[in-house]
Amino acid sequence: MFLIKTDRLQALVLYTLWGRIELEEMRSFDAELYEVLESLQGRSIRINADLRGLRPVAPQVAEILRRRQEHALECGTTKIAEVVDSEVLA
């Protein structure tokens, strides 16, 4: 499951991923986050990612998340804060 919230005035993106994310759901998350980042492109974007409830994911799912983080930096993200439970994810 996932939830994305955006404060467009502050260029702040908050997202939470929890449970076991399958490939199709990650593709939905990816598409939604892409649209948010594109709409804020050129601004000083800040992202707060809460991954505390995320269960281990397939390599393809992790790769989608990694690519979207790279895209976020290209769009102007200046800070990414990730909250995680596992040292493996950190």
C-alpha positions in Angstrom: 0.0 0.0 0.0 1.1 3.6 -0.5 0.0 7.1 0.2 1.4 10.3 -1.4 0.6 13.8 0.0 1.8 17.0 -1.6 2.1 20.5 -0.2 2.5 22.4 -3.5 3.0 25.8 -1.8 6.0 24.4 0.1 7.1 22.0 -2.7 7.0 19.2 0.0 6.2 15.6 -0.9 5.3 13.1 1.8 4.9 9.5 1.0 4.4 6.3 2.9 5.0 2.7 1.7 3.8 -0.1 3.9 3.1 -3.8 3.7 4.3 -6.0 0.8 4.5 -4.0 -2.4 4.0 -6.0 -5.5 5.3 -4.9 -8.9 1.9 -3.7 -10.2 1.3 -1.6 -7.1 4.8 -0.1 -7.3 4.1 0.8 -10.9 1.0 2.8 -9.7 3.0 4.5 -7.0 5.8 5.3 -9.5 3.4 6.9 -12.0 1.7 9.0 -9.3 5.0 10.1 -7.8 6.3 10.9 -11.3 3.3 13.3 -11.9 3.9 15.0 -8.6 7.6 15.5 -9.2 7.0 16.8 -12.8 4.4 19.3 -11.5 7.0 20.7 -9.0 10.0 20.5 -11.3 12.4 23.5 -11.1 11.5 24.2 -7.5 13.4 23.3 -4.4 11.6 20.0 -3.7 11.8 18.3 -0.3 10.7 14.7 0.1 9.9 12.8 3.3 9.6 9.1 2.7 8.2 6.9 5.5 9.3 3.3 4.8 8.9 1.9 8.3 6.1 -0.4 7.5 7.5 -1.6 4.2 8.1 -5.4 4.0 11.0 -6.8 1.9 10.5 -6.2 -1.8 11.5 -7.9 -5.0 14.6 -6.5 -6.8 12.4 -5.1 -9.6 10.3 -3.1 -7.1 13.5 -1.8 -5.4 14.8 -0.7 -8.8 11.7 1.3 -9.6 12.1 3.1 -6.3 15.8 3.8 -7.0 15.1 5.2 -10.4 12.3 7.5 -9.1 14.7 8.9 -6.5 17.2 9.7 -9.3 14.4 11.4 -11.2 13.5 13.4 -8.1 17.0 14.8 -7.9 16.8 15.7 -11.6 13.6 17.6 -11.0 15.2 19.7 -8.3 14.9 17.8 -5.1 17.2 19.3 -2.5 16.4 17.0 0.5 15.2 13.4 0.8 14.5 12.2 4.4 13.8 8.5 4.7 12.4 7.0 7.8 13.1 3.3 8.1 13.0 0.5 10.7 15.7 -1.7 9.2 19.4 -1.1 9.0 19.3 -3.1 5.8 17.1 -0.4 4.2 19.0 2.5 5.6 
